[in-house]
Amino acid sequence: MPFLRTAVGMANGDGGVTTVITLRPYQQDAVNAFFEFVANGGRSGVIAAPTGSGKSIILSEICRQMVTQWHNTRIIICTHRYELIRQDADEFKKLCPGVSTGIYSAGLNRRETDRRVTFAGIQSVTKRAFEFGKIDLLIIDEAHLVNHEEGTQYHRFISDLRIANPNIVILGLSATPYRLDNGLLYEGEGRLFDELIYDISLKRLIDISIHAPVKGATQHGLRHLHARIDFNPRTREGCDARAVGLDVFVAVFQSTHP
C-alpha cells in the first residue's frame, strides 16, 4: 500500500493561478510545526532538513501559505551563493507559478525589491534592507553559515529589517544546524535563532527511502560501499535515495551488517 500524501491547492491571490504541491508526511509535519511556532509567538527558529528531504518543497509551501492567507505578506529568501538563489527561485516558480517573484543578486544582475517573494544574495542586500520596505518573513537557506558574532552580514541585514518591522519572523533552514565555532544555531550567547522548530531525523529518511538492503561485503570496506549498493531510487515517501548522501548509505550498511 503506498504512503498517503497530502495534496494542497489554492488560488494564489496574485494571478488566480491554482497550483498543487504534494507534501510528504515529514514535510507536512515541518510546515505545520512552523505555523504552530508562529501562532505561539515564536519569531526566530530553525528547521533541520537533511539532504534529500525536499527542503525546497518545505520552503515553497510555507511561502505559498503565507502569501495566500495573508495578502499583504512579503517574504525574502536569503542565501550566500547566486547558484542557490537561481535554483531556489526556479523551483519556487514551478511550484507557485502565479506568485509575484523576484531576485536581488549582483551576480545575477537583478535587483528587484517590489515583489511578494524575493530570492536574494546576502552579499547584495546587506546594506539594502530599507529598499524592500516592510518584510514579514525572512528565510535563510543554509542557515549554518550564519555566525553568532554581531556585525556580520546577516546580523546587519536583520537588524535593519527589524526597524521596518519589529515583528518579522526569521526562519533558518539547514541540513546541519550546527557550527564548529559556536555549536548549535539555537543555543549560546549571540545566537540568531531561539529554538529548533522541527528536526527531520536522518533515521526517518532511511526508514522511508531505502527499499532493498545494502548488499556489500564487509571485508571490502566502506570505500567500496557506493559501488556495491542495491537500492530502488523511486522511494515510498518521495525521497530520492541517491540525494541523501554517503552518510545514509553508511548508516544503512551498519544497521544491516551488525
Secondary structure, DSSP 8 states (H G I E B T S, - for coil): -----EEEEEE-SSS--EEEEEE-HHHHHHHHHHHHHHHTT--EEEEE--TTS-HHHHHHHHHHHHHHHSTT--EEEEES-HHHHHHHHHHHHHHSTTS-EEEEETTTTEE--SSSEEEEEHHHHTT-GGGG---SEEEEETGGG--SSTTSHHHHHHHHHHHH-TT-EEEEEESS-EETTTEETTSSTT-S--EEEEE--HHHHHHHH--S-----GGG-GGGTGGG----SS-TTS--HHHH-HHHHHHHHHHH--
